[in-house]
């Protein structure tokens, strides 16, 4: 790219050399560390899900045995009241993510 500005190429090279090592406060959105590992997030979600289901008087295992319509109603409420993604909920509940999505 510097060759495009052949008249000022040495100036541009010097400016680039001066700029490159400079410190900055740039933050990249997709690289920000939120402090929790995937396993810790799943464990926290598992606790949240178990508390939610306990309020409904059931466990995760009992959720699997419910009639589809009743299970889907609980899953719909669960999706609205928890912060987990479909994939994380699938891992915690032992249900397919499409089952949770369609509920």
Buried (B, 14 or more C-beta within 10 A) or exposed (E): EEEEEEEEEEEBEEEEEEEEEEEEEEEEEEEEEEEEEEEEBBEBBBEBBEEBBEEEEBEBEEBEEBEEEEBBBBBEEBBEEBEBBBEBBBBBBEBEBEBBEEB
